[in-house]
Amino acid sequence: MVKEKDIGVSVIIPTFNRKDLLLQAIESAFNQTYKPYEVIVSDDGSSDGSEELIKKHFPETVYIYHENCGRCCARNIAIRKAKYPLLAFLDDDDMWDKEFLETCVNRMRKGDVIGVFTNYFKLYPSGVTKIGYKEGKNPSVVDLKWIVRGSFIDPSTVMIKKEIVEKVGGFDESLEVTEDWDLWLRVMRYGNFAYVDKKLVIKRMRVDTSIPIKTWRNNCIVIDKFYSSLTEKERSELQPNLNISRLKIYSRYAAARLHNGEMREARQYLRKIMKIKPFCVKAISRYILTFFPLPIARLFDGMYLRQFRNLLKERRIQNENYKRTKVG
């Protein structure tokens, strides 16, 4: 069991020019049944009057202003400033249920994990809400073999031991996206996460109808960096899940590059796939398509259909909101 002195929580909120949403996030942090020991706002160069509003409405906040250096840098600055052994991350456009910290702390008290994450609600611009994790998706304890399969733990749902985050060097500031998965991969080499199936976070979502090339590119960077850091023994233990993850990530990114007509880079990742799985029909087919004119390659690969599917998803969400409003 964990001693009481080891359950003090520092809340970390990075922000940049989101003063109205930021106030809601801070309010949800202070309005907890288990009170945070400190709430740190790391302001990444805001110019919208965030500082004045924070000092007016939440003067007890630990406010740090610094020149714009990116979300990861903002979080790392706050981590270094944090005084207490547990960190809870909250993005400036998200909110916590009042029992979030208490739930996470109670789970951390058992002393068998280095971190905890909870379920959450997705809140779309239309007002529609969806459940983050479907029932049975996550085990009660998530280990390295599980997290290596992909990025799915949102920072706003996480509480973690500060010493572990510091041990691995914090967030990788060279990553604009997928930085959370990168951190989870590194920290879970030192322990597991517990999952609590309670919807205690409201995560604001944006429906993107474009192909998220930057995210998929960073997924490749993260998995390659992680793979190169492993010992032969670790690779052997993780190999089945590593291969599944790498095949999926490389395939998405190669298809996106093919879709954009960047055939040389598409071939690079398709070759990686064929090295892992020599007789992968989809990879071989796409590799052949990289030598065709772009319109033909797009037609036969069908990657462009993702944009159409996302557009349909956005319209479906809007229709659900209209029907709900009409019924109400």
N, C-alpha and C positions, 0 to 999 in steps of 0.2 A: 504493500500500500504506500501511496505517496504522502509525504509529510505536508502539513498545511502551509508551511513556508514555501513550498515548491509549486503552489497552485495560483500564485499571483499572475494576473493577466495584463499584458500590454496589448491594446488594440491599435492596429496600424491601418491608417487610411491614406493612401496616396491620392492626390487630386490635381486636376488641371482645368481651370475655367469651367467649373460645374457648380457654382455656388448654391443654386437652389436645391439640386439633388444632394449636394454635399451636406447641407443642413439636415436633411431627412436621414441620411446615413449616420451622422453624428448623434442625432436624437435617438435613433434606434440602438446605438452603442451605449449611451448613458441610461437608457430606459430598460436595463436588464435586471432580472431577478437576482442574478449574481453580478455584483457591481465590478466593473473593470478597475484595476488599480491605476491605470492611466489610459487616456485616449490620445494617440499621437496622429496629428494630421501633417503629412509631408507634402507641402505645396510645391509642385514642380513648375514654379514660375508663373502662376496665375496672374492675370491682369484684369479680372472681373470684379474685384472688391471682395474676394473670399475672406481675406484676413480680417477686414472690418466686421463682416457679418459673424465670423466665428468668435471674435473677441466680445462682440455685443451679446450674442445669444448663448455661447458656451465658453465663458472665460476660463473655465478649469481645463480646457483642452491644452495639450502640449502642442504648440504650433511651430512648425519649422518651415521657413521659406528658403528656397534655393533656386538658382538658375535652372532653366529647363534642361533636364538630362535624361528624360524618359521614365516610364513607369517602374522599371526594374531598379533603376538608380534611386528613385524616390523611395521605394520600399526599403532598399538597403540602407539608406540614410536613417530611416526611422528604426530599423532593426538595431543599428549601432547605438542609437539613442535610448532604446527601450531598457528599462531597469528591472523587468520582472521575468521569471523563468518560462512563462508560457506566452506565445504570440498568437493573436487571432487577426486574420487579415479581412479587411472589408473594403471593397471597391467603392468609390465615391458615388456611384449610381445604384448601389444595392442597399438592401435593408435587412436587418435581423428581426426575427421574432423575439419577444422579450425573454424567452427561455433558452435562447441559443447558448450563451456562455455557461449557464448553469448545467445544461445538458452535457456540453463538451467537458467541462471541468469534472463533473461526476464520473464520466467515463475515463478521463485521464487519471483519476484517483486510484484506479485499479493497478496502475503502474506497469502494465504489460505491453503498452504501445508508446510510440513516440509522437503520435498525432491522431486526431479525430476529424472526420468530416461527416456532415449530415446531408439529408435530402433537402430539396428546395423546390420553389415554384419558379417557373419561367413566366415573366410578365411581358407580353408583347405590346407594341405601340397601340394596337387596336383595343387593348384592354383585356384581351383573352389571356387566361392563365393556363399553364400546362404543368404537370408534375415533372420534375427533373429526372429522377430515376424511377423506372418502372419497378413494380414489386418483383423481388427475386433477382434483380440485375446484379447487385453487389453482395458479396459475402460479408459477414459481420466483421471479419478481419481481412484487410487487403495487404498482400505482401508484394515483394518485388516481381515475382512471377506473374502476378495479376496486373500490376501497373505498367509493366513493360509492353503490354498489348496495345496501349494507346492512352491518349490524353483525355481524361474525363472528369477529374476532380477540380472543381472551381475553387480558386483561392478564398472567395467570400464564404465558403462553407467549412473552412479549415481552422483548427487550432493545433499548434505544434510546439514542441520544446525548442526554446531559443538556442540552447547549446548545440543542438543538432544542425540547425540552420547555419549557425556561425561556423560549425565544423566543416561544412561543405562549401563555405564561401558565399552563401546567400544566393540571390537571383543572378543569373547570367545577364549582364547589362548589354551584351551584344545582340540579344534576342528581343525583337519588338513584340512577337507573339510566340506562343508555345513555351514561354518561359516557365510557366507553372509546371508543366509536365517534366521539363528538364530538371527542376528542383526536386520534384517527387521521386524521380528516378535516382537522384543522388542521395537523398536523405534515407530512402528505404533500403539502402545498403546497410544501414545501421539499426533498422527496426521497422515494425509494421504500423499501419494505420488501422484504426477501428472505424467502422461505419455505423452510424446511428440512423435508422430509417424513420426519421421525423422531419417533416417539411418545415424547417426553421429559418429559411432564407428566401428573400424575394430577389430574384435575379432579373434585371431588365434586359430584354433581348432585342436584337435588331435583325430583321429578316434581310439577308444579303442575297440578291439574285445573281451576283457575279460568281465567278470561280475563284475560290480563296487560295490563289497561288502562293501568296506570302506564307500563309499558315502551312500549306503542304510542303513548301520549300523548307521552312523551319523544322517541320517534323522530321524531314530527312537529315537535317543538320544535327538535331537532338539525338536521334537514334544512332547515327554514325558516331557521334562523340561518345555516347554511352557505350556502344559496342567496343570502341577502341580502348576504353578505360578498363574493360573487364579482363580478369585473368583467364587463363585457359580453363581452369576449373569452373569459374563462374559462367563462362560461355557454355560449357557443357551442361551445367545445371539448368540454364535458362534457354537453351537452344531451341526447343520446340516453339515456345512462345515468342522468342526473338525472331525466328524465321517467319512466323505468322504476321507479326508486327511489321517487319521490314518489307515483306512482300506487299502488304496492303499499302504502306506508305509510299514505297517506290512506284507502285502501280498508279496511284492517284496522281502523283507528281509528274510521272512520265506522260500520262494521258493529258494532263493540263498543258504541258509543254508542246505536245503534239498538236493539241487544239489551237495553240497560239502560233503554230508554224515554226517553233524552235526545235527543229528536228535533231540537231546535234546533241543538245542536252537531253532530249527525250531518249535518244539511243543510249546515252550514258547510263541512265537509270534502268532502262530495259535490259541492258547487259548485266547490271547488278542482279536483277530479278532472275535472269537465266542462269546466273552463276549459282544462286541459291536453289533454284528449281529448273534444271536444264530443259525439261520438256513441258514448260508452261505454255500452253497453246495461245492464251491471250497475249502474253508478252511477245511471243514469236510473231503473232499476227500484227501486233502494233509495230514491232520492229520493221517488218516488211512495209507497213504503211508509211513509215517515215521517209521512204524513198519515192513516194507518190506525191503529186501536186496536192496542196493543202485542201482544196475543196473535196477531193476524192477521199483523202485521209479522214477528214471530218465526217463525211457521209458514212463511211464504213465503220468508224470507231464509235460515233454517237456521243462523244464527250460533251458536245455542245448542248445536248438534251438536258444537262444538269441545270442550266440557266432556266430553261422552260419549266422544269419540275419545281424549282425554287419559286418561280413566279406563281405557279399554281398553288403552292403551299401558302404563300402570302395572301392570295385571294381567298383561299379556304378559311384562313384565320379571320380575315375581315368579314366573311360571310357568317361565320360562327358568332362573331361579336354582334352583327346586325340582328341575327335571329334571337340572340339572348336579350338584346335591348328591346326588340319588338314584343317578346313574350312578357318581359318585365313591365 
